[in-house]
Amino acid sequence: MIAITMDWKDRLSAFWQERKPLVKRRLPAYVLTGLAIYTFTRFYACAYVDSPSIHGTMVWITLEQPGIESLHRGELVFLKYAGRTLESHQPGDNWVKYVRGLPGDRVEVKNRVVYVNGELIGKAKNQTRHGTPLAPTTSGVIPPGHIFIGGVDPNSFDSRYAAVSLQPISAVQGRAKVLF
């Protein structure tokens, strides 16, 4: 019996020669798949919302920075939280909330109950569920370049509170649609 030995270079060359046609045939598909994934994730996202702040738990996000003139009351937006640090909420956190007020809208606070243009938004609680004191937002007109955000749950941490306050339009990263 004759022993045939190959060094690693020969084995690598043989391996490549066997697979070369397969790689050449599949390479365009690999490149196109990678390009499609890269493009898709730059413009779209899907997110799980672990909060009762919105109607639904899974949202489809179109990543864009809409101008203030294109936002509408009641629209669901994806934003980078720009308020103060409070318990688990940090500036830069990803949030999905409803636009409840636009520039020029009037915010009124009466006995911790918050209204935007006379529409009831909800009552601001005295403290968080962990006991941290909460101050309500202040009455006034929403200035240019800012929005009032809110959730549907009475426990939603939103613009009813001074710690969140009005969010700059620059914090909005895109629009969201509830999937389920």
Secondary structure in CASP SS format (residue, H / E / C, confidence):
PFRMAT SS
TARGET T0000
AUTHOR 0000-0000-0000
METHOD secondary structure of the structure
MODEL  1
M C 1.00
I C 1.00
A C 1.00
I C 1.00
T C 1.00
M C 1.00
D C 1.00
W H 1.00
K H 1.00
D H 1.00
R H 1.00
L H 1.00
S H 1.00
A H 1.00
F H 1.00
W H 1.00
Q H 1.00
E H 1.00
R H 1.00
K H 1.00
P H 1.00
L H 1.00
V H 1.00
K H 1.00
R H 1.00
R H 1.00
L H 1.00
P H 1.00
A H 1.00
Y H 1.00
V H 1.00
L H 1.00
T H 1.00
G H 1.00
L H 1.00
A H 1.00
I H 1.00
Y H 1.00
T H 1.00
F H 1.00
T H 1.00
R H 1.00
F H 1.00
Y E 1.00
A E 1.00
C E 1.00
A E 1.00
Y E 1.00
V C 1.00
D C 1.00
S C 1.00
P C 1.00
S C 1.00
I C 1.00
H C 1.00
G C 1.00
T C 1.00
M E 1.00
V E 1.00
W E 1.00
I E 1.00
T E 1.00
L E 1.00
E C 1.00
Q C 1.00
P C 1.00
G C 1.00
I H 1.00
E H 1.00
S H 1.00
L C 1.00
H C 1.00
R C 1.00
G C 1.00
E C 1.00
L E 1.00
V E 1.00
F E 1.00
L E 1.00
K E 1.00
Y C 1.00
A C 1.00
G C 1.00
R C 1.00
T C 1.00
L E 1.00
E C 1.00
S C 1.00
H E 1.00
Q C 1.00
P C 1.00
G C 1.00
D C 1.00
N E 1.00
W E 1.00
V E 1.00
K E 1.00
Y E 1.00
V E 1.00
R E 1.00
G E 1.00
L C 1.00
P C 1.00
G C 1.00
D C 1.00
R E 1.00
V E 1.00
E E 1.00
V E 1.00
K E 1.00
N C 1.00
R C 1.00
V E 1.00
V E 1.00
Y E 1.00
V E 1.00
N C 1.00
G C 1.00
E E 1.00
L E 1.00
I E 1.00
G E 1.00
K E 1.00
A C 1.00
K C 1.00
N C 1.00
Q E 1.00
T C 1.00
R C 1.00
H C 1.00
G C 1.00
T C 1.00
P E 1.00
L C 1.00
A C 1.00
P E 1.00
T C 1.00
T C 1.00
S C 1.00
G E 1.00
V E 1.00
I C 1.00
P C 1.00
P C 1.00
G C 1.00
H E 1.00
I E 1.00
F E 1.00
I E 1.00
G E 1.00
G C 1.00
V C 1.00
D C 1.00
P C 1.00
N C 1.00
S C 1.00
F C 1.00
D C 1.00
S C 1.00
R C 1.00
Y E 1.00
A C 1.00
A C 1.00
V C 1.00
S C 1.00
L C 1.00
Q E 1.00
P E 1.00
I H 1.00
S H 1.00
A H 1.00
V E 1.00
Q E 1.00
G E 1.00
R E 1.00
A E 1.00
K E 1.00
V E 1.00
L C 1.00
F C 1.00
END
